Amino acid sequence: MATPLSADKLLKALRDEGLHVVEHRSWRTNNRNHKGPWGPTHGVMIHHTVTSGTASSVELCYNGHSALPGPLCHGVIAKDGTVHLVGNGRANHAGLGDDDVLRAVIAEKALPPDNEANTDGNRYFYGFECVNLGDGKDPWPAAQLLAIERAAAAVCRAHDWGERSVIGHLEWQPGKVDPRGFTMSSMRTRIGKRLDGSPDGPSQPPPKPTYEPFPGASFFTAGRKSPIVTAMGKRLVAEGCGRYTVGPGPAWSTADRNSYAAWQRKLGYTGTAADGIPGKTSWDRLKVPNV
């Protein structure tokens, strides 16, 4: 039984293992803890995204989609080996799986066949989604495989776990095939060898960007609360486009949308292109300070 790592401890463990880690938006508070328990943690689960492209994959895993809200994992591992942290806490990645598998992971024994789906894996497993189409043809670059090894080893080292605490989604839930393109047995061998030595890091954290990256149009929906919204509103006011009676504040509102529509019109957009929902070009031109 292990208490889940705090955001700071997870970040440090990954960087100490030599990984290049990007903190994506408000990952520290992005979780599904209101839908169920998080912890005790018992292992690490590896997935593939069935997507291509880093930016879109990271956004998908941060936000989720209509059928499965985000976060969809704790970290996204890109093909260049960069780890993008998108969640901290309970995440929608493991789903229901086999209780016999969970007992084997806890005992760090050989895994039995996963032939039942009766146990909540989102409670017990850290999850890493790896950018890959999962078709058996999309390549796994050496840098990405090394990052998977390092990320899993980092979490195991932080909890004093062995390599048998790392499993693939296909070993947890009947019918799953991920990760497809390498074997979990070979990956566990790599992780075990790494755990026998010392970590490679720490890596140097990347410089924080001056401006907030475009969070995606789907970010701007009713109920969204974020310091990014406040920072955006302040920039709109500075540009003479504020349409606020109170604020701006962290909750996305009609006033935010009206203000952003004014900014879009100032840039020359008309009609549906000035509907108040931010797009990447207008967002980049607004230059919202990084929060």
Secondary structure in CASP SS format (residue, H / E / C, confidence):
PFRMAT SS
TARGET T0000
AUTHOR 0000-0000-0000
METHOD secondary structure of the structure
MODEL  1
M C 1.00
A E 1.00
T C 1.00
P C 1.00
L C 1.00
S C 1.00
A H 1.00
D H 1.00
K H 1.00
L H 1.00
L H 1.00
K H 1.00
A H 1.00
L H 1.00
R H 1.00
D H 1.00
E C 1.00
G C 1.00
L C 1.00
H C 1.00
V E 1.00
V E 1.00
E E 1.00
H C 1.00
R C 1.00
S C 1.00
W H 1.00
R H 1.00
T H 1.00
N C 1.00
N C 1.00
R C 1.00
N H 1.00
H H 1.00
K H 1.00
G C 1.00
P C 1.00
W C 1.00
G C 1.00
P C 1.00
T E 1.00
H C 1.00
G E 1.00
V E 1.00
M E 1.00
I E 1.00
H E 1.00
H E 1.00
T C 1.00
V C 1.00
T C 1.00
S C 1.00
G C 1.00
T H 1.00
A H 1.00
S H 1.00
S H 1.00
V H 1.00
E H 1.00
L H 1.00
C H 1.00
Y H 1.00
N H 1.00
G E 1.00
H E 1.00
S C 1.00
A C 1.00
L E 1.00
P E 1.00
G C 1.00
P C 1.00
L C 1.00
C C 1.00
H C 1.00
G E 1.00
V E 1.00
I E 1.00
A C 1.00
K C 1.00
D C 1.00
G C 1.00
T C 1.00
V E 1.00
H E 1.00
L E 1.00
V C 1.00
G C 1.00
N C 1.00
G C 1.00
R C 1.00
A C 1.00
N C 1.00
H C 1.00
A C 1.00
G C 1.00
L E 1.00
G E 1.00
D C 1.00
D H 1.00
D H 1.00
V H 1.00
L H 1.00
R H 1.00
A H 1.00
V H 1.00
I H 1.00
A H 1.00
E C 1.00
K C 1.00
A C 1.00
L C 1.00
P C 1.00
P C 1.00
D C 1.00
N C 1.00
E C 1.00
A C 1.00
N C 1.00
T E 1.00
D E 1.00
G C 1.00
N C 1.00
R C 1.00
Y C 1.00
F E 1.00
Y E 1.00
G E 1.00
F E 1.00
E E 1.00
C E 1.00
V C 1.00
N C 1.00
L C 1.00
G C 1.00
D C 1.00
G C 1.00
K C 1.00
D C 1.00
P C 1.00
W C 1.00
P C 1.00
A H 1.00
A H 1.00
Q H 1.00
L H 1.00
L H 1.00
A H 1.00
I H 1.00
E H 1.00
R H 1.00
A H 1.00
A H 1.00
A H 1.00
A H 1.00
V H 1.00
C H 1.00
R H 1.00
A H 1.00
H H 1.00
D C 1.00
W C 1.00
G C 1.00
E H 1.00
R H 1.00
S H 1.00
V E 1.00
I E 1.00
G E 1.00
H H 1.00
L H 1.00
E H 1.00
W C 1.00
Q C 1.00
P C 1.00
G C 1.00
K C 1.00
V C 1.00
D C 1.00
P C 1.00
R C 1.00
G C 1.00
F C 1.00
T C 1.00
M H 1.00
S H 1.00
S H 1.00
M H 1.00
R H 1.00
T H 1.00
R H 1.00
I H 1.00
G H 1.00
K H 1.00
R H 1.00
L H 1.00
D C 1.00
G C 1.00
S C 1.00
P C 1.00
D C 1.00
G C 1.00
P C 1.00
S C 1.00
Q C 1.00
P C 1.00
P C 1.00
P C 1.00
K C 1.00
P C 1.00
T C 1.00
Y E 1.00
E C 1.00
P C 1.00
F C 1.00
P C 1.00
G C 1.00
A H 1.00
S H 1.00
F H 1.00
F C 1.00
T C 1.00
A C 1.00
G C 1.00
R C 1.00
K E 1.00
S C 1.00
P H 1.00
I H 1.00
V H 1.00
T H 1.00
A H 1.00
M H 1.00
G H 1.00
K H 1.00
R H 1.00
L H 1.00
V H 1.00
A H 1.00
E C 1.00
G C 1.00
C C 1.00
G C 1.00
R C 1.00
Y C 1.00
T C 1.00
V C 1.00
G C 1.00
P C 1.00
G C 1.00
P C 1.00
A E 1.00
W C 1.00
S C 1.00
T H 1.00
A H 1.00
D H 1.00
R H 1.00
N H 1.00
S H 1.00
Y H 1.00
A H 1.00
A H 1.00
W H 1.00
Q H 1.00
R H 1.00
K H 1.00
L C 1.00
G C 1.00
Y C 1.00
T C 1.00
G H 1.00
T H 1.00
A H 1.00
A H 1.00
D C 1.00
G C 1.00
I C 1.00
P C 1.00
G C 1.00
K H 1.00
T H 1.00
S H 1.00
W H 1.00
D H 1.00
R H 1.00
L H 1.00
K C 1.00
V C 1.00
P E 1.00
N C 1.00
V C 1.00
END
